[in-house]
Amino acid sequence: MEIHFEEEYLSDLYYKGKTTDKKHRFQPDVIKRYKLRVETLEDAESVEDLYPIRSLHYEVLKGDKKGISSIRVNDQYRIEFTTNKIESETILTICNILELSNHYK
């Protein structure tokens, strides 16, 4: 899958391992697991490839977050993303990382 980051801090966390945004600072372990999860998303050819990986806890959200999917980074954080399919010769799923959120908020 092709990954697009909606927020700059998400891209910085993935490529640089840190961010200058003081609002979005995370522990090194959270950043490490975040990077691993984004790599898992990149390696998947489609969203269906995420279903059998139980540790991701893949789910399609409901209510005010309808249309957004999520996978778990750890017990406290998840990555929320949207997917779009573009048809040409092959179907490419584009994941747009929306937020590294604390799902207890």
For each residue, the residues with C-beta under 8 A, 3 or more apart:
1: 41 42 44 45 46 92 93 94 95
2: 92 93 94 95
3: 38 41 42 94 95 97
4: 94 95 96 97
5: 8 10 11 14 96 97
6: 10 96 97 98 99
7: 10 11 24 97 98 99
8: 5 11 12 19 21
9: 12 13 19 21 23 24
10: 5 6 7 13 14 97 99 100
11: 5 7 8 14 15
12: 8 9 15 16 18 19 20 21
13: 9 10 16 17 18 19 24 26 31 34 35 100
14: 5 10 11 34 35 38
15: 11 12
16: 12 13 19
17: 13 31 35
18: 12 13 25 31
19: 8 9 12 13 16 24 25
20: 12
21: 8 9 12 24 25
22: 25
23: 9
24: 7 9 13 19 21 100
25: 18 19 21 22
26: 13 30 31 34 77 100
27: 30 31
28: 31 32
29: 32 33 74
30: 26 27 33 34 73 74 76 77
31: 13 17 18 26 27 28 34 35
32: 28 29 35 36
33: 29 30 36 37 73 74
34: 13 14 26 30 31 37 38 73 77 79 100
35: 13 14 17 31 32 38 39
36: 32 33 39 40
37: 33 34 40 41 56 71 72 73 79
38: 3 14 34 35 41 42 79 97
39: 35 36 42 43
40: 36 37 43 44 50 53 56 71
41: 1 3 37 38 44 50 71 79 81 95
42: 1 3 38 39
43: 39 40
44: 1 40 41 47 49 50 93
45: 1 49 93
46: 1 49 91 93
47: 44 50 51 58 69 83 93
48: 51
49: 44 45 46 52 53
50: 40 41 44 47 53 56 58 71
51: 47 48 58
52: 49
53: 40 49 50 56 58
54: 57
55: 72
56: 37 40 50 53 71 72
57: 54 70 71 72 78
58: 47 50 51 53 69 70 71
59: 69 70
60: 68 69
61: 65 66 67 68 69 70 80
62: 65 66
63: 66
64:
65: 61 62 68 80
66: 61 62 63
67: 61 82
68: 60 61 65 80 81 82 98
69: 47 58 59 60 61 80 81 82 83
70: 57 58 59 61 78 79 80 81 103
71: 37 40 41 50 56 57 58 78 79 81
72: 37 55 56 57 75 77 78 79
73: 30 33 34 37 76 77 78 79 100
74: 29 30 33 77
75: 72
76: 30 73 102 103 104
77: 26 30 34 72 73 74 100 101 102 103
78: 57 70 71 72 73 100 101 103
79: 34 37 38 41 70 71 72 73 97 99 100
80: 61 65 68 69 70 97 98 99 101
81: 41 68 69 70 71 95 96 97 98
82: 67 68 69 95 96 98
83: 47 69 93 94 95 96
84: 93 94 96
85: 91 92 93 94
86: 91 92 94
87: 91
88: 92
89:
90:
91: 46 85 86 87
92: 1 2 85 86 88
93: 1 2 44 45 46 47 83 84 85
94: 1 2 3 4 83 84 85 86
95: 1 2 3 4 41 81 82 83
96: 4 5 6 81 82 83 84
97: 3 4 5 6 7 10 38 79 80 81 100
98: 6 7 68 80 81 82
99: 6 7 10 79 80
100: 10 13 24 26 34 73 77 78 79 97
101: 77 78 80 105
102: 76 77 105
103: 70 76 77 78
104: 76
105: 101 102
